[in-house]
Amino acid sequence: MNLHNPFLRHTVTKYIQVRTGYCDACWSCLDVCPNQVLGKLEIGPHRHIRVDRQENCKGCKKCVKACPRGAIEYVYISKHQAEAQIS
């Protein structure tokens, strides 16, 4: 049985994946993102980055490079690469 994860949309875009367990809430990635893709989650002791606007992500990798903890991972696979992996 596949369960739907309602929070997945707050951790991934077409290009990046946020690993919230690694985020120490320094907000460096917020400062460098030119498209306001990322936002803050601050609920009690839970403080980490989240994806607010998936559709704005263009895969520029600025957030990936800015994160000192490696909490943002570049995960884009082009259609051509995906087809090559299947073959």
Buried (B, 14 or more C-beta within 10 A) or exposed (E): EEEEEEEEEBBBBEBBBBBBEBBEBBBBBBEBBEEEBBBEBEEEEEBBBBBBEBEBBEEBBBBBEBBEEEBBBEEEEEEEEEEEEEE
